[in-house]
Amino acid sequence: HQEGVAAKASEGYQRGLADLGKNDPGRAFVEFDEVAKSGTPAYKSLALQQQGGIRLQQGKTAEAVQLFDAAAKVSPDLLFGDLARLKSAFALMDTASYGDIE
C-alpha cells in the first residue's frame, strides 16, 4: 500500500514539475495540491514547498508562508523541515518584524 501511495505521489509531483516547466503555475498548483493531500510525508512537504514558491511568485506572501510552515510541520525529517522554515523566513524577511521571523 505504501509503495502505491509513494508511486502515485511521485507521478503527481512530476506532473506538477512538468507544468511549471510549461509555465503553467495554476495547473502545477493543482497537481501539487493533490500530492499534498494524499502523498507520503516527504512528497507532502515537497509539494507544499512548491505551492509556497508559486504563491510567492504571485506576490501572495502570507499564503506562501502558511504553505512553507505547513511543509515544515509534515516534514518526515529535520532537513526537509529546516528547508521549509528557511523559505518561510526568507519570504518574510522584507515585511515582518524580527520576532515574527524568529
N, C-alpha and C positions, 0 to 999 in steps of 0.2 A: 504494500500500500504506500509506504513512504517513498519508494523508488518512483512510483507512478506520480505522486504529488510533486516530487522534485523534477521529474521529466516534464510534466505539464508546466510547472513554473519556469523552467529553463526555456521552453519553447515560447511562452508568453513574454518573458523578458527579452528574448532575442527579437521577437516581433516589435516590441517597443523600441529597441535599439535601431532596428531597420527603419521604423517610422521616423525616428529622429534623423537618421541619415538621409531620409527623403524630405526633410524639412517639414514634417507634419507633427508638430508637438501636441496638437489636440488629440490625434489618434494615438500617439505614443502615451499620452497621459492615461487614456482609457485602458490600453494594454497593460501599463504598469499598475493601474488600479486593480485589475483582475488578479495580478500576481500578488499584490499587497494584501488582498483579501483571502487568498487561498493557498499561497505558496508556503514553502518551508521558511523558517525564521531567517535564514541568510538571504533568500530571494525576496522576502518581505522587506527586509531592511534595505537591500539594494534598490528595490522598486520604489520605495518611499523616498529614498535619496534622489532618484531620477525625477520623481514627481516634484520634489522640492526644487531641483535645478530648473525644471520647466517653469514653475511658478516664479522663481527668482528672475528668470529671463523676461517674464511677462510683467515684471515690476510689482508683483504681489508678495512683498517681503514677509508680511505677517503669516500668510498661508504657507510660504516656503519654510519658515522657521518651525511652524507646527508640524510639517511633514518631516523635517530633519529630526526634530525632537521625538516624534513617533518612531522613526527609524532607529534612533538610539535605544529606545525602550524595548523594541522587539529583537534587537541585535543578538545573535547567538554567541558572540564573543566580544571581548574588550576592544579589539582592533576595529571591527565594524562600528561599534558603538562610539568609540572615540572619533572616528572619521565623521560620523553624522553630527556629533556635538561640535566638532570643529567647523563644519559647514554652517551650522546654526549660528555660531559665534561670528563667523565671517559675514554672514548675511546681516547681522545686527550691528556690526562694527561702526557704521557711519550714522546710525539713527538712535541707538539705545544708550542708556546710561551704563556706567561701568558695572553697577550692581546687577542689572538685567543680563548683561553679557556673562558675568561670572556665574 
